[in-house]
Amino acid sequence: MAAPERRAFAHRINRTVAAEVRKQLSREYGSSPQLSKKHGGTPQSVPLTEVVEPVDFEEYLGSHLPDAEPGLLRDLVEFPADDLEVIHEPRDCQTLEAGIPEDEKQDARVRDAVQVYTEDWLIVQRKYQRLSTMYSAVTAERQKERQKGLPRQVFELDEVAEERNSQGDSDDMKHCSASLDDTPRGSWASSIFDLKNSAADFLLRSLLVRTAIEETDRTNEELRKKNRHSEILALYPAPDEDEAVEHCSIPEVPKEHVGQRILVKCLSLKFEIEIEPIFGSLALYDVKEKKKISENFYFDLNSEHMKGLLRAHSAHPAISTLARSAIFSLTHPSPDIFLVIKLEKVLQQGDISECCEPYMVMKETDAQKNKEKLEKLRVAGEEFCTRLGRYRMPFAWTAIHLMNIINSTGMLERDASDSEGDRKGTWNERKRKTYERMSVGEEMCSFSSFRPATLTVTNFFKQEGDRLSDEDLYKFLADMRRPSSVLRRLRPVTAQLKIDISPVPESAHYCLSPELLHVQPYPDLRVRPTKEILEFPVKEVYTPHTTYRNLLYVYPQSLNFSSRQGSVRNITVKLQFMAGEDLGQALPEDQGEAEGLLTDSSVSYQQVIFGKSSCSEFAKEGYTAVVYHNKSPEFYEEFKLKIPANLTDNHHLLFTFYHISCQQKPNTPLETPVGYTWIPLMQHGRLRTGQFCLPVSIDKPPPSYSVLTPDVQLPGMKWVDNHKGVFSVEVLAVSSVHTQPNAPAYQDPFEFCFCFPGPIPGQVLHLDPCARRIHLSLPTKRCDPDRKQHGI
């Protein structure tokens, strides 16, 4: 029988196998890393390792419309329609009162801008941001938590390897004789040795049972879903922060910055003799930075009898001025911080040394011996309180090195959860902690975990009339840290001040904010409060304002009246906040004439000056301490003002200089005005702050003076020392409304100020573009009125 002939199409089939093709290419091109092809007789080299450019995702989306993608692939191309979501989050109010101005005469736009401090947060965020590839500390922590519940995958080959490692060398050789390499297929299942010694599997009785295909698919689907992890991508190891290409940080809701806080309680103040009321103040100073880092806290520890000597000069004291404890905040702890205590007394005839002499020489044990002298001093003290009870004079001072308290009391043991919390948190939080951490001695300078201490301070120094400035104070504080002869030359004043210093508890009750608002919780409004003292950080703190704050601090520094003719020796400076020459806000005519100012009754005084201790909450005027018989005195006073939100060009600070007659004489007034000067608060739509050296006028200011600066040579006015600057004063603003001259262009992380026509506060957009989450935050700047355009 003849062999069948091959059909025609079979002759055209190429029966060359792949192995022959590889051999042919190897013989033709050898082991060269490049292949050559001939096109038109010209050889070209094509690299085997040619780099392939990745696909441009945006370009691909632009050329491949989602409608062209079939079925389920369309979900991978399209952006989710519900990705953006808007959340209304209630604002947590820390105080019982809203704290925003409620003046009906405010401009409507200003009133709307101020309402931002009480409205709820409007948060715009991406719902599916958690599925992105950007690194997020929250996502990494969540993924690690998911992996904790996953069962450990154990494979048979791993078990065999563990068994082999646990047996001896002889067993290893025995296993090697029946290794996988000796089996035909090279797998464990085909190993003859292991197959004979392995246990039999369970019988699959339903293996040969005829089952419908649909039922089998349904059963398989149920088995696949059984014990399946909800997110399969969680099996992938959590990304490492150091290897992340892009970070994703979800910003927290803005909140007011608070540093490490300490609580100072003033318990008692006793002297060897008690003849007159003594008043005290506390403040924090940084010697290294030569900066005052807190506002003043005023306290009154006098007995009721001593307080009664001044009832003629003060109304019923507000409960906020009766505080004896204060909370200080420290953003940048340092071993160079001192708590400075200053004491004042009622002004009397005589210099500081003469007035302090009884406190230095008289002892309580010699009361019977000096009974007549003490009685005479008490009678003189009552007379001075009756006549000069409005005025003060410097008395004594001392300082406490806070670092000594920590070293003497020791540090509390840190909780393990605290150290664990330092490692956790969002990337933004850890970055902020790292930025704020001090390079040296952070643990030693921590004021949040030391043991409470009760101190009895006995070393007070007499104030020197010619060394009252802050520069002199910094020199004294520097000498307190090392043995020096400077402090030894200062005469001590015998006294005992007992105070408590401790960290602030987590939930402090009965606290007042720097604006005298009741901080929650405050169960009973009749309880003596604790004041929160405003901090002046050494370095800028880049956080947005979340509460309304509009405070002004005025610091008279020095005055030079050496060329002033006449009896000008016991000088005090009276500060008044003036609203301008509005006739609708005039004082009664008799009061205006009594003040010795304008005779047209066109001046408006406003009670915006914070009271000190045992007085009214606000006052319309404030006085500096008097240095007896000194024509060029130095001042250390601090005036704190609560200024209105809608300042105009007519608002200004008026300084009136008085000579105080300490000795009562017939036909001699108690106060004699000897000079005037002023500072217009608004200039070109901005709040004026900083250092000023002002000329002083001998004559009363003329009408409409508030719109001009005292540097302008007004006709018909006489000036001290030929219109030279003789009065130095510093003005500091802590405001969420007004822009400061040295304020940064933006704050952390980003801020954009929407500008509207006119000098109104701008609305700030707190934006973190990495997280694509937006907070409608609060105004931290004031728009420039010269920028009239709308937009950003």
ZABA-514458 format. One record per residue (C-alpha): x, y, z; residue number from 1. Coordinates in steps of 0.2 Angstrom, whole numbers. Last residue first. Layout:
REM residues N
ATOM     px     py     pz  papa
ATOM      X      Y      Z   NUM
...
REM end
This chain:
REM residues 792
ATOM     px     py     pz  papa
ATOM    -33    432    230   792
ATOM    -48    440    222   791
ATOM    -56    457    222   790
ATOM    -45    473    219   789
ATOM    -44    488    230   788
ATOM    -27    485    237   787
ATOM    -23    501    246   786
ATOM    -34    496    261   785
ATOM    -21    482    265   784
ATOM    -31    468    272   783
ATOM    -29    464    290   782
ATOM    -21    448    295   781
ATOM    -24    432    306   780
ATOM    -42    430    300   779
ATOM    -49    413    304   778
ATOM    -49    397    296   777
ATOM    -60    389    282   776
ATOM    -51    372    283   775
ATOM    -46    364    266   774
ATOM    -41    346    263   773
ATOM    -31    341    248   772
ATOM    -18    333    259   771
ATOM     -3    339    250   770
ATOM    -12    355    246   769
ATOM    -14    360    265   768
ATOM    -25    375    265   767
ATOM    -30    387    278   766
ATOM    -41    400    269   765
ATOM    -41    416    278   764
ATOM    -55    429    278   763
ATOM    -48    447    277   762
ATOM    -51    459    291   761
ATOM    -58    476    284   760
ATOM    -48    491    278   759
ATOM    -58    494    262   758
ATOM    -61    484    246   757
ATOM    -60    465    249   756
ATOM    -44    454    250   755
ATOM    -44    436    252   754
ATOM    -29    431    262   753
ATOM    -21    414    258   752
ATOM    -13    404    271   751
ATOM     -1    389    270   750
ATOM      6    377    283   749
ATOM     10    386    294   748
ATOM      9    405    292   747
ATOM     11    417    278   746
ATOM     20    433    274   745
ATOM     28    434    291   744
ATOM     23    448    303   743
ATOM     36    461    306   742
ATOM     25    476    303   741
ATOM     10    467    312   740
ATOM     -6    465    303   739
ATOM    -22    469    313   738
ATOM    -36    457    317   737
ATOM    -29    442    326   736
ATOM    -20    454    338   735
ATOM     -6    454    350   734
ATOM      0    472    349   733
ATOM     16    479    356   732
ATOM     19    498    359   731
ATOM     35    504    366   730
ATOM     38    521    374   729
ATOM     53    533    375   728
ATOM     49    551    379   727
ATOM     62    565    376   726
ATOM     61    566    357   725
ATOM     67    584    352   724
ATOM     54    598    349   723
ATOM     65    611    356   722
ATOM     70    603    373   721
ATOM     51    602    378   720
ATOM     39    609    366   719
ATOM     29    625    365   718
ATOM     14    626    353   717
ATOM      8    641    342   716
ATOM     10    632    326   715
ATOM     11    613    326   714
ATOM     28    606    322   713
ATOM     23    588    316   712
ATOM     33    575    326   711
ATOM     18    574    338   710
ATOM      9    564    324   709
ATOM     -7    571    316   708
ATOM    -25    564    315   707
ATOM    -27    566    334   706
ATOM    -23    584    334   705
ATOM    -40    589    328   704
ATOM    -42    602    342   703
ATOM    -26    609    350   702
ATOM    -15    599    361   701
ATOM    -12    607    378   700
ATOM      4    616    379   699
ATOM     21    610    386   698
ATOM     22    597    371   697
ATOM     32    582    372   696
ATOM     43    575    358   695
ATOM     41    556    355   694
ATOM     54    542    354   693
ATOM     43    527    348   692
ATOM     47    509    348   691
ATOM     35    497    339   690
ATOM     17    497    335   689
ATOM      6    507    323   688
ATOM    -10    498    317   687
ATOM    -12    499    298   686
ATOM    -25    508    287   685
ATOM    -12    521    281   684
ATOM     -9    525    300   683
ATOM    -20    520    314   682
ATOM    -15    521    332   681
ATOM    -11    539    333   680
ATOM      2    541    347   679
ATOM      1    556    359   678
ATOM     11    569    369   677
ATOM      7    580    383   676
ATOM     17    589    396   675
ATOM     18    597    414   674
ATOM      1    594    421   673
ATOM      0    598    439   672
ATOM     -8    585    450   671
ATOM    -11    587    469   670
ATOM    -15    605    467   669
ATOM     -6    618    478   668
ATOM    -16    632    486   667
ATOM    -11    626    504   666
ATOM      3    613    504   665
ATOM      2    594    506   664
ATOM     19    586    502   663
ATOM     19    573    489   662
ATOM     14    586    475   661
ATOM     13    575    460   660
ATOM     20    582    443   659
ATOM     10    576    429   658
ATOM     13    570    412   657
ATOM     -1    566    400   656
ATOM      0    553    387   655
ATOM    -14    551    375   654
ATOM    -15    535    364   653
ATOM    -25    537    348   652
ATOM    -41    533    339   651
ATOM    -45    547    326   650
ATOM    -39    537    311   649
ATOM    -52    524    315   648
ATOM    -51    507    324   647
ATOM    -65    495    321   646
ATOM    -61    480    331   645
ATOM    -60    489    348   644
ATOM    -45    489    359   643
ATOM    -43    479    375   642
ATOM    -28    488    383   641
ATOM    -14    481    394   640
ATOM     -3    494    402   639
ATOM     14    488    408   638
ATOM     25    499    419   637
ATOM     44    498    420   636
ATOM     48    516    420   635
ATOM     64    527    420   634
ATOM     64    544    427   633
ATOM     73    559    421   632
ATOM     67    574    432   631
ATOM     69    563    448   630
ATOM     63    569    465   629
ATOM     53    553    470   628
ATOM     51    540    456   627
ATOM     33    538    453   626
ATOM     25    523    447   625
ATOM     15    524    430   624
ATOM     -3    529    430   623
ATOM    -18    521    420   622
ATOM    -34    529    413   621
ATOM    -52    524    408   620
ATOM    -52    508    419   619
ATOM    -57    490    417   618
ATOM    -60    476    429   617
ATOM    -62    488    444   616
ATOM    -49    487    458   615
ATOM    -41    474    470   614
ATOM    -27    470    458   613
ATOM    -22    477    441   612
ATOM    -36    484    430   611
ATOM    -36    482    411   610
ATOM    -37    498    401   609
ATOM    -52    498    389   608
ATOM    -63    511    398   607
ATOM    -65    523    384   606
ATOM    -62    542    384   605
ATOM    -70    553    371   604
ATOM    -63    571    368   603
ATOM    -74    585    361   602
ATOM    -78    594    377   601
ATOM    -73    611    369   600
ATOM    -61    615    383   599
ATOM    -48    602    379   598
ATOM    -38    596    392   597
ATOM    -36    601    411   596
ATOM    -44    585    417   595
ATOM    -56    595    428   594
ATOM    -62    605    412   593
ATOM    -67    588    404   592
ATOM    -76    583    419   591
ATOM    -85    599    421   590
ATOM    -91    598    403   589
ATOM    -98    581    404   588
ATOM    -88    569    392   587
ATOM    -91    570    373   586
ATOM    -96    555    363   585
ATOM   -108    564    350   584
ATOM    -95    577    348   583
ATOM    -82    565    341   582
ATOM    -65    572    344   581
ATOM    -55    556    344   580
ATOM    -58    539    352   579
ATOM    -45    541    365   578
ATOM    -36    528    376   577
ATOM    -28    536    391   576
ATOM    -11    534    399   575
ATOM     -6    545    414   574
ATOM     13    547    416   573
ATOM     20    551    433   572
ATOM     33    563    438   571
ATOM     39    568    455   570
ATOM     52    581    449   569
ATOM     45    595    438   568
ATOM     45    611    448   567
ATOM     49    623    434   566
ATOM     59    623    418   565
ATOM     61    607    408   564
ATOM     79    604    402   563
ATOM     81    589    413   562
ATOM     64    582    408   561
ATOM     70    566    400   560
ATOM     58    552    401   559
ATOM     60    533    400   558
ATOM     52    517    396   557
ATOM     33    518    395   556
ATOM     27    501    390   555
ATOM     10    500    381   554
ATOM      2    483    377   553
ATOM    -12    481    365   552
ATOM    -24    467    364   551
ATOM    -36    461    350   550
ATOM    -39    443    351   549
ATOM    -53    433    343   548
ATOM    -50    414    344   547
ATOM    -44    402    332   546
ATOM    -28    412    326   545
ATOM    -17    402    314   544
ATOM     -1    394    320   543
ATOM     16    399    316   542
ATOM     24    402    333   541
ATOM     38    416    331   540
ATOM     52    414    343   539
ATOM     55    420    360   538
ATOM     36    418    363   537
ATOM     26    432    372   536
ATOM     14    422    383   535
ATOM     -2    428    389   534
ATOM     -6    424    407   533
ATOM    -21    412    411   532
ATOM    -28    419    427   531
ATOM    -35    408    441   530
ATOM    -52    414    448   529
ATOM    -59    417    465   528
ATOM    -75    407    466   527
ATOM    -91    417    463   526
ATOM    -94    412    445   525
ATOM    -96    394    450   524
ATOM    -94    379    439   523
ATOM    -81    386    427   522
ATOM    -76    371    416   521
ATOM    -73    379    404   520
ATOM    -63    396    403   519
ATOM    -72    411    409   518
ATOM    -67    426    398   517
ATOM    -55    439    406   516
ATOM    -47    443    389   515
ATOM    -31    434    395   514
ATOM    -42    419    398   513
ATOM    -49    416    416   512
ATOM    -48    400    424   511
ATOM    -60    392    437   510
ATOM    -55    374    435   509
ATOM    -39    366    427   508
ATOM    -42    349    419   507
ATOM    -25    342    414   506
ATOM    -17    349    430   505
ATOM     -4    363    427   504
ATOM     13    359    433   503
ATOM     18    366    450   502
ATOM     25    381    459   501
ATOM     17    386    476   500
ATOM     22    403    484   499
ATOM     26    410    501   498
ATOM     34    428    501   497
ATOM     43    432    517   496
ATOM     51    449    519   495
ATOM     67    457    525   494
ATOM     73    470    512   493
ATOM     90    467    506   492
ATOM    102    482    501   491
ATOM    110    480    484   490
ATOM    129    480    485   489
ATOM    129    461    487   488
ATOM    120    460    470   487
ATOM    134    467    461   486
ATOM    148    457    470   485
ATOM    145    442    460   484
ATOM    144    423    463   483
ATOM    135    416    447   482
ATOM    117    413    442   481
ATOM    110    429    451   480
ATOM    123    440    441   479
ATOM    113    436    425   478
ATOM     97    441    433   477
ATOM    105    458    439   476
ATOM    111    462    422   475
ATOM     94    458    414   474
ATOM     86    469    427   473
ATOM     97    484    422   472
ATOM     92    482    403   471
ATOM     74    480    409   470
ATOM     75    498    416   469
ATOM     73    502    434   468
ATOM     91    506    438   467
ATOM     91    525    443   466
ATOM     78    523    457   465
ATOM     86    508    464   464
ATOM     74    495    470   463
ATOM     78    487    486   462
ATOM     82    468    485   461
ATOM     71    454    492   460
ATOM     79    438    498   459
ATOM     66    429    509   458
ATOM     56    418    496   457
ATOM     47    404    504   456
ATOM     44    391    491   455
ATOM     32    377    489   454
ATOM     36    364    476   453
ATOM     27    353    464   452
ATOM     37    339    456   451
ATOM     43    342    438   450
ATOM     33    335    423   449
ATOM     28    350    412   448
ATOM     42    362    414   447
ATOM     54    353    403   446
ATOM     71    361    403   445
ATOM     81    345    409   444
ATOM     72    334    396   443
ATOM     76    346    382   442
ATOM     94    349    387   441
ATOM    101    353    370   440
ATOM     94    354    352   439
ATOM     77    361    358   438
ATOM     62    352    351   437
ATOM     50    364    342   436
ATOM     54    357    324   435
ATOM     54    339    330   434
ATOM     37    341    338   433
ATOM     31    350    322   432
ATOM     37    336    311   431
ATOM     30    323    323   430
ATOM     13    331    322   429
ATOM     13    333    303   428
ATOM     18    315    301   427
ATOM      3    310    311   426
ATOM      4    303    328   425
ATOM     15    289    335   424
ATOM     33    290    341   423
ATOM     30    303    354   422
ATOM     14    294    359   421
ATOM     25    279    364   420
ATOM     36    290    375   419
ATOM     20    297    383   418
ATOM     12    279    385   417
ATOM     27    274    395   416
ATOM     23    287    407   415
ATOM     37    299    412   414
ATOM     43    298    429   413
ATOM     42    315    438   412
ATOM     57    326    438   411
ATOM     67    332    453   410
ATOM     62    344    466   409
ATOM     79    353    468   408
ATOM     84    352    450   407
ATOM     67    357    443   406
ATOM     66    372    456   405
ATOM     83    378    452   404
ATOM     79    379    433   403
ATOM     65    391    437   402
ATOM     77    404    444   401
ATOM     67    414    455   400
ATOM     68    433    455   399
ATOM     67    447    468   398
ATOM     61    465    469   397
ATOM     58    480    481   396
ATOM     49    496    482   395
ATOM     44    506    467   394
ATOM     31    520    469   393
ATOM     13    520    467   392
ATOM     -1    533    465   391
ATOM    -20    532    467   390
ATOM    -18    531    486   389
ATOM     -9    548    487   388
ATOM    -21    558    499   387
ATOM    -29    544    509   386
ATOM    -15    532    507   385
ATOM     -2    545    512   384
ATOM    -12    549    528   383
ATOM    -14    531    533   382
ATOM      5    528    530   381
ATOM      9    543    541   380
ATOM     -2    536    555   379
ATOM      6    519    553   378
ATOM     23    526    553   377
ATOM     19    536    569   376
ATOM     13    520    578   375
ATOM     28    510    572   374
ATOM     39    523    580   373
ATOM     30    524    596   372
ATOM     30    505    598   371
ATOM     48    503    593   370
ATOM     53    494    609   369
ATOM     37    484    610   368
ATOM     38    479    592   367
ATOM     56    473    594   366
ATOM     53    455    590   365
ATOM     45    460    573   364
ATOM     61    468    568   363
ATOM     64    486    562   362
ATOM     80    490    552   361
ATOM     76    485    534   360
ATOM     58    488    533   359
ATOM     59    505    542   358
ATOM     73    510    529   357
ATOM     62    506    513   356
ATOM     54    523    512   355
ATOM     70    532    515   354
ATOM     79    522    502   353
ATOM     65    524    489   352
ATOM     65    543    490   351
ATOM     54    553    502   350
ATOM     36    559    503   349
ATOM     24    545    500   348
ATOM     18    535    485   347
ATOM      9    519    490   346
ATOM     19    503    489   345
ATOM     26    492    475   344
ATOM     34    475    474   343
ATOM     41    466    459   342
ATOM     43    447    457   341
ATOM     53    440    442   340
ATOM     51    422    437   339
ATOM     67    418    428   338
ATOM     71    409    412   337
ATOM     88    405    407   336
ATOM     87    385    408   335
ATOM     76    386    393   334
ATOM     58    380    388   333
ATOM     52    387    371   332
ATOM     33    387    371   331
ATOM     31    392    389   330
ATOM     14    396    396   329
ATOM     11    404    413   328
ATOM     -5    400    423   327
ATOM     -8    412    438   326
ATOM    -14    411    455   325
ATOM    -19    425    467   324
ATOM    -34    432    458   323
ATOM    -44    446    466   322
ATOM    -44    457    450   321
ATOM    -56    445    441   320
ATOM    -68    446    456   319
ATOM    -70    465    452   318
ATOM    -66    477    466   317
ATOM    -79    488    473   316
ATOM    -73    506    468   315
ATOM    -56    512    472   314
ATOM    -48    528    478   313
ATOM    -58    530    495   312
ATOM    -57    512    498   311
ATOM    -38    513    499   310
ATOM    -35    511    518   309
ATOM    -48    497    518   308
ATOM    -36    486    509   307
ATOM    -24    487    524   306
ATOM    -37    482    536   305
ATOM    -43    467    525   304
ATOM    -25    460    525   303
ATOM    -14    463    510   302
ATOM    -10    448    498   301
ATOM    -14    458    482   300
ATOM     -9    450    465   299
ATOM     -4    457    448   298
ATOM      1    446    433   297
ATOM     12    454    420   296
ATOM     13    448    402   295
ATOM     25    435    397   294
ATOM     41    432    388   293
ATOM     51    447    393   292
ATOM     66    447    382   291
ATOM     85    447    385   290
ATOM     87    431    374   289
ATOM     99    424    387   288
ATOM     90    431    401   287
ATOM     72    425    397   286
ATOM     60    434    408   285
ATOM     44    428    416   284
ATOM     32    440    425   283
ATOM     24    442    442   282
ATOM     17    457    451   281
ATOM     15    463    469   280
ATOM      6    476    480   279
ATOM     10    482    497   278
ATOM     -2    490    509   277
ATOM      4    501    524   276
ATOM     11    499    541   275
ATOM     14    480    544   274
ATOM     31    477    551   273
ATOM     43    462    549   272
ATOM     35    459    533   271
ATOM     23    445    526   270
ATOM     17    440    509   269
ATOM      6    425    508   268
ATOM      0    411    496   267
ATOM      4    416    479   266
ATOM      0    402    467   265
ATOM     10    399    452   264
ATOM      4    386    439   263
ATOM     16    380    425   262
ATOM     11    377    407   261
ATOM     21    370    393   260
ATOM     15    378    377   259
ATOM     -2    381    370   258
ATOM     -6    386    352   257
ATOM    -24    389    349   256
ATOM    -33    376    338   255
ATOM    -34    373    319   254
ATOM    -43    357    314   253
ATOM    -30    344    310   252
ATOM    -21    344    294   251
ATOM    -21    327    284   250
ATOM     -3    324    279   249
ATOM      1    315    263   248
ATOM     20    312    260   247
ATOM     27    309    243   246
ATOM     42    298    238   245
ATOM     41    287    253   244
ATOM     57    278    257   243
ATOM     60    286    274   242
ATOM     41    283    279   241
ATOM     42    264    275   240
ATOM     27    257    267   239
ATOM     16    244    276   238
ATOM     19    227    269   237
ATOM      6    220    257   236
ATOM     -8    210    265   235
ATOM    -18    225    267   234
ATOM    -21    225    248   233
ATOM    -33    211    250   232
ATOM    -45    222    260   231
ATOM    -59    213    268   230
ATOM    -49    198    272   229
ATOM    -57    181    266   228
ATOM    -61    169    279   227
ATOM    -75    161    268   226
ATOM    -76    171    252   225
ATOM    -67    158    242   224
ATOM    -77    144    249   223
ATOM    -93    153    245   222
ATOM    -88    156    227   221
ATOM    -83    138    225   220
ATOM   -100    132    231   219
ATOM   -109    143    219   218
ATOM    -98    137    205   217
ATOM   -101    119    209   216
ATOM   -119    122    210   215
ATOM   -120    131    193   214
ATOM   -110    116    186   213
ATOM   -122    103    192   212
ATOM   -115     90    202   211
ATOM   -111     71    198   210
ATOM   -103     63    213   209
ATOM    -86     57    209   208
ATOM    -77     69    221   207
ATOM    -91     70    233   206
ATOM    -83     57    245   205
ATOM    -67     67    245   204
ATOM    -58     55    257   203
ATOM    -46     63    270   202
ATOM    -28     63    266   201
ATOM    -17     48    270   200
ATOM     -2     52    282   199
ATOM     15     53    274   198
ATOM     29     40    276   197
ATOM     27     32    259   196
ATOM     26     48    250   195
ATOM     40     56    259   194
ATOM     52     42    253   193
ATOM     45     41    236   192
ATOM     46     60    233   191
ATOM     33     65    221   190
ATOM     23     76    232   189
ATOM     40     85    237   188
ATOM     44     90    219   187
ATOM     58     86    208   186
ATOM     48     78    194   185
ATOM     58     61    193   184
ATOM     63     61    211   183
ATOM     82     61    215   182
ATOM     83     80    216   181
ATOM     69     81    229   180
ATOM     81     72    241   179
ATOM     80     54    246   178
ATOM     98     53    249   177
ATOM     98     70    256   176
ATOM     86     65    270   175
ATOM     98     52    276   174
ATOM    112     64    276   173
ATOM    102     76    286   172
ATOM     97     62    298   171
ATOM    115     58    301   170
ATOM    119     77    303   169
ATOM    106     79    317   168
ATOM     88     84    316   167
ATOM     81    102    320   166
ATOM     87    109    303   165
ATOM     79     95    293   164
ATOM     62     98    302   163
ATOM     63    117    299   162
ATOM     66    114    281   161
ATOM     52    102    279   160
ATOM     40    114    288   159
ATOM     45    128    276   158
ATOM     42    116    261   157
ATOM     25    112    268   156
ATOM     19    131    269   155
ATOM     14    141    284   154
ATOM      4    157    281   153
ATOM      2    166    298   152
ATOM    -16    171    301   151
ATOM    -20    190    298   150
ATOM    -26    199    314   149
ATOM    -10    209    316   148
ATOM    -10    214    298   147
ATOM    -25    225    300   146
ATOM    -16    235    314   145
ATOM     -1    237    303   144
ATOM    -12    244    289   143
ATOM    -20    256    301   142
ATOM     -3    263    306   141
ATOM      3    265    288   140
ATOM    -14    274    284   139
ATOM    -12    286    298   138
ATOM      6    289    294   137
ATOM      2    294    277   136
ATOM     12    290    262   135
ATOM      5    294    245   134
ATOM     -1    279    235   133
ATOM    -20    284    235   132
ATOM    -33    273    243   131
ATOM    -35    283    259   130
ATOM    -39    299    248   129
ATOM    -55    291    243   128
ATOM    -66    303    253   127
ATOM    -57    319    248   126
ATOM    -59    333    259   125
ATOM    -68    350    262   124
ATOM    -70    355    280   123
ATOM    -82    369    285   122
ATOM    -78    372    303   121
ATOM    -93    380    314   120
ATOM    -95    398    316   119
ATOM    -89    407    332   118
ATOM    -72    415    326   117
ATOM    -79    418    309   116
ATOM    -91    430    316   115
ATOM    -78    443    316   114
ATOM    -78    444    297   113
ATOM    -97    447    297   112
ATOM    -95    461    309   111
ATOM    -82    469    299   110
ATOM    -92    468    284   109
ATOM   -107    475    292   108
ATOM    -97    490    299   107
ATOM    -98    491    318   106
ATOM   -110    502    326   105
ATOM   -120    487    334   104
ATOM   -104    483    344   103
ATOM   -104    465    349   102
ATOM    -86    462    350   101
ATOM    -81    443    350   100
ATOM    -77    433    366    99
ATOM    -90    420    363    98
ATOM    -93    418    382    97
ATOM    -92    401    392    96
ATOM    -74    399    385    95
ATOM    -65    385    376    94
ATOM    -78    385    362    93
ATOM    -76    368    352    92
ATOM    -82    372    334    91
ATOM    -94    360    327    90
ATOM    -88    351    311    89
ATOM    -98    353    295    88
ATOM    -91    341    282    87
ATOM    -90    344    263    86
ATOM    -86    329    252    85
ATOM    -76    327    237    84
ATOM    -74    310    229    83
ATOM    -92    307    225    82
ATOM    -90    307    206    81
ATOM    -76    295    207    80
ATOM    -62    299    195    79
ATOM    -64    288    179    78
ATOM    -50    277    172    77
ATOM    -51    262    184    76
ATOM    -70    262    185    75
ATOM    -71    262    166    74
ATOM    -61    245    166    73
ATOM    -77    237    173    72
ATOM    -86    237    156    71
ATOM    -77    243    141    70
ATOM    -66    259    139    69
ATOM    -71    270    125    68
ATOM    -83    280    136    67
ATOM    -69    284    147    66
ATOM    -60    294    134    65
ATOM    -43    287    128    64
ATOM    -33    302    122    63
ATOM    -34    313    137    62
ATOM    -33    299    149    61
ATOM    -17    293    141    60
ATOM    -10    310    142    59
ATOM    -14    311    160    58
ATOM     -6    294    164    57
ATOM      9    297    154    56
ATOM     15    279    151    55
ATOM     32    275    157    54
ATOM     47    277    145    53
ATOM     55    260    140    52
ATOM     74    259    143    51
ATOM     83    248    130    50
ATOM     91    233    137    49
ATOM     93    223    122    48
ATOM    101    237    112    47
ATOM     96    238     93    46
ATOM    111    240     82    45
ATOM    108    244     64    44
ATOM    116    237     48    43
ATOM    114    247     32    42
ATOM    110    236     16    41
ATOM     92    243     14    40
ATOM     87    237     32    39
ATOM     99    224     39    38
ATOM     96    220     57    37
ATOM    109    218     71    36
ATOM    107    212     88    35
ATOM    116    219    103    34
ATOM    122    211    119    33
ATOM    134    200    109    32
ATOM    134    182    114    31
ATOM    136    175     96    30
ATOM    126    184     82    29
ATOM    125    170     69    28
ATOM    128    155     79    27
ATOM    117    160     93    26
ATOM    103    165     82    25
ATOM    103    148     74    24
ATOM    104    140     91    23
ATOM     89    150     97    22
ATOM     79    146     81    21
ATOM     83    127     83    20
ATOM     76    127    101    19
ATOM     60    136     95    18
ATOM     56    122     83    17
ATOM     57    124     65    16
ATOM     42    114     57    15
ATOM     37    129     46    14
ATOM     21    123     37    13
ATOM     20    127     19    12
ATOM     21    108     14    11
ATOM      7    105     24    10
ATOM     -5    116     14     9
ATOM     -2    105     -2     8
ATOM     -7     88      6     7
ATOM      6     76     10     6
ATOM      5     59      0     5
ATOM     -1     44      9     4
ATOM     11     29      8     3
ATOM      8     16     -5     2
ATOM      0      0      0     1
REM end
